[in-house]
Amino acid sequence: MKTTKQADAVEELYREEIMDHYQNPRNFGHMDGADVSYHDYNPVCGDEVTVQLKMENGTVKEAVFTGKGCAISQAAASMLTEQIHGKSVKAVVTMTQNDMLETIKINPGPVRIKCVLLALRAVQKGIVQYEANRANLAKPFSEKGLSKN
């Protein structure tokens, strides 16, 4: 069993990792030719994130983000882009709050949980939108509800 002092030391290491991702974000920037591009924000605090993904054979080939906001929201976006690289669409869209909490390794508390989940929510919404567009494009014109003139 860890002592309080040991637990505090471990949490401090994870806080340092969050600050490192915030100050030196991985995969930060724009992507030309992205298959998925989705912007989301938290109206309560003003955090914003735009995620862009390149998809290949049902997997995330590349992931980048841009955004502004608190250290937790931006670090979580950085960590998430690293984590989803090479993962299947199914694995990414089924990620949960607990998966993100395991990724950032700290308990942000009830007020900051939306900060942690912002990028994941954007990635998942973007993929769902991408998949819906692909499914719609695959339908014959007669199934898309186009009028026959």
N, C-alpha and C positions, 0 to 999 in steps of 0.2 A: 504494500500500500504506500502511495506517495504521500510525503508530508506536504503541508501547506507551502513550505518554502520551495520544495521540489516542483510542485504544481505551478507556483508563481514563476519559477525560472523557465519552465517549459512554455508557459503561455507567453512569456516575454520573448522567447525565441520566435514564436509564431507571429507575434506583433511585429517583430523586426522583419520577418518575411513579407508581411503585408505592406509594410512601409517600403521595402525594396521594390515590390511589384508596383506600388503607387508612384514612386520616384523614378523607376526605370521599367516602365511597362513593357511587357513582351507582346509582340504582335500588334503594336499600335500603329495605325495608319489606314490608308485607303487601299482598296484592291480594284484594279481594272478587271473588268469581265467577271465580276462576282455573280454567282448563281443566286445567292440569297443576300438581301440587304434589308435590314430592319432597324428602325429607330424606335426607342422606347424611352420613357422618362418617368420619374416619380414626382408627381405634382406637389406632394407634401414638402419635399426638401429641395427639389430642383435638380437632382441628379439626372444625367442623361447619358445614354449610350447608343451607339450605332454599331451593329455587328454586320460583318460581311463574310460570307462563306463561299468557298469553291467546293462543289460536290463532284464526286466521281464514283460510279458504280455503287451508289447507296451509302457512301461514306463521306465524312468531312475530310476533304483533301487539304484544305487550308482555311484558317480562321484569323480574322483581324478585327480590331475594334477602334473606334474613336469615342471620345466622350469627355464629360467634365462632371465633377462632383466630389464627394467625400472620398477619403482614402479607401474606405471599405468597398464602395461601389466600383471604383476604378481598379483596385487590386483584384477584386473578385472577377472582373471582366478579363484582366490579364491572365489570371490563373485558369479561368475557364477556357480561354482560347488555347492554352497549352494542353489542357486536359482532353478536349474533344477532338483534337487532331488525330485523324485515322479511325475515329469511332464510327460505328454504324449510325444511320439516321435513327433507327429504333432505340439504340442505347442513349442517344442524346435527347430525344423527345420524351423518354421515360425517366430522365434524371429528376431527382426530387430535392426538396429543401435539405433533407439530411445529407444528400450527396454533396451539396454546396457547403454545408457546415463542416463536413469531413475535409473538403478541399481547403477551406480557409483556416481550419483548426482552432478557431476561437468561438466563444459564445457571444454573438453581438448583442444579445438582449432583444426584447420584443419590438423596440422602436427601430432598431437598425437592421432587422431581418430583411426588410424590403430593399435595402442597399445591397445586401448579399445576393439577393435573387434577381436584381434588375437585368443583368446580362443574360442569365439563364432564361428568363422570361422572353427576352428579345430573340435569343437564338431559337427557342422553341416555337415562338410565333412565326418567325421568319421561315423556319423549315416547314411548318404546317402550310403556310401561304405558298411556298415553293412547290410542295407536293400537290396542293390543290390546283395550282396553275398547270403543272405537268399533266395531271389527270384530265383536266379540261382540254388541254391541247391535244391529247391523245384521242379524244372522242371524235367521231365523225361529225361533220357539220350538222346533220339532221338531229343529232342528240344534244346539240348545244343550244337548241331553242331558237335557231335562226329561222326567220320566215323564208318560205319558198315563194319567190316571186316569179 
